[in-house]
Amino acid sequence: MICRRADSESRLWSRNALNWTGRHPRIATGLLSLPCGSCVIDGEAVVQLPDGRDDFHALRSAAGGRHAILMAFDLLELDGRDLRPLPLDERRAELQRLLAAPVDGIAFVDAMAEQGEALFRHACALGLEGIISKRRDSPYRSGRSPTWLKSKCPGYVRHG
């Protein structure tokens, strides 16, 4: 999901360019509380179960969507500055500073450098969908790219 804040307005867009602002008001409101005038954040909307798994059925429902939070993993623009050409590590450092104070509806996703295989096994053991691996020195590219890899757990079953 791409989340854009411009002054006092926020917009949420799905990967298929659907406007999800009304579906996820908690995320939209969280964007407005960030300490900036404008930003564009890349992340994943989730409704988490008590055991940490995502509840995709709840995410699709109107009631569940109101409880969704944004798991933020990349910052593409900040106060009019295009961050996409910067390496991922630099963009994530800016994102972490932006989210230094807790924001209801938005959470910073920690990176687990150099623990990919163990993290993947752990994600699969927890019943999660998988993990995303990105080159730390790569600029942002929308869509599929050779600089990132989605590793899905064998036998993953979507709940809901």
N, C-alpha and C positions, 0 to 999 in steps of 0.2 A: 504494500500500500504506500502510495506517495501522499504525504501530508504537507500542505502549504499553509503558512500563516503570512498574511500581508496586513500589517497594522491591526485593525480590530476585526478582521475576517479570517476564518479558517475554512479550508476545503480538504476533503479526503477523497482520493481517487484509487480505485482498484487497479490491478494489473491490466484489466480489460477496459480501462478508461471509463468505468461507471462511477458516478458521483455517489459516494457513501457517507457524505457528511451527516445526513439525517439519520442514517442507520447506527452511527457510532458517536452520539453526542458527548460522551465522556471524553473521548479522544479529542474531538473538536474543541471542547472547552479547555482541556489541558493545554492545547497549543496556544491558546490565548493567554495563558498564565506564564508562558515562558519569558525570560528576561531579554527580549529582543524585539525589534520592529518587524522583522520578516525572517522566515526560514523555510526550508524544504527538507523534510526528513523522510528517509526510506525506512520502512519497518514492516512488521507483520501484526495484524490485529488478531488478538486471541482472547478467548474466555477460558480461564484456567479452572480445572477441577482441583479439589483439595490435595490430590496426590501429585499435582504438577503437570498432568497431561492436559492437552487442549481439548475443549469440547466443541467440535465443529458444528454439531447440531444447534447448540446454543448460539453460536456465532451467526448462524443463518436466520435465527428467529428474531423477531422485533424485540422481545423482552431481553433475550441474551445479548443482543447487539448493544443494548444500553449499558451493559456491564463490561464490554470489551475494553481491553487496554492495548496500547501500541507498544510492541517490543521493538524499540528503536535501535537500528544497527548502522545507519549511515546518515551523514549530513551533507546535503548537496548545495545548499545556499544559506548564507547567514548575513542578514542586514545588507542585502544587495551584492554581496561578494560571492561569485561563482566558485564553489569549492571542488567541483567535479574534476578539474585537472590535477588536483593534489593527490598524493598517495593515500590509500585507505587509512593507514595509521594516523596521518595528520587530520583527515576528516573525522575520524572517530575520537581523536583527542579534543577537537572542537565540540563535538557532540557531547562528550562526557562533561566538558566545562559548562555547556548550555544546560545540561540536566543535573548539575551539581546539587542543587536543592531539589527535594522530592516534588514531583508534579503528579497530581492525581490524573490517571488515565494514560501516562507515558512512563515507560521504564527503559533504562539503558541496558542493552544486551552486552554482557561481558564477552570478550574474545578469549579463547583458550589456545594460545599459540603453543605449537610444538607438542600438543597432546591429542592430536587428531584421531589416531587409531583408538586410543583408550576412551576418548569422548564418544566416538561413534559406537563402540561396543556398549558403553553405559547408556546411551540414548536408546539403543535397540532393546536393552534389558528392561528399560523403563516403559517400553511400548510406544516410544515417540516415533514420528515419521522418519526422522533422520537428522542430518546436519548439513550446513552449508560451509564450504571452505573457500576462502578468498585469498588472493595474493595480497600481501600487506603493502606492497609497493605500487599497486596498480591504481590508475585513475578510474573514475566512475564511468561505466558504460551501461546504458539501459538495455534490457533484454539479455538474452544468452550471450556469454562471453567466454573465451578460453581462460580468462583470469579467475573464474570461479567454478566450483563444482558442487552439485547437489548430490549427496550420497543418501539414498533411501534405504531404510532398514528392510531386510528380507522379511516377508510375511506381515508387513505393517497393515493394520486394519483401521480405517477411520471409524471413530466412535460417533454415533449419532446419526 
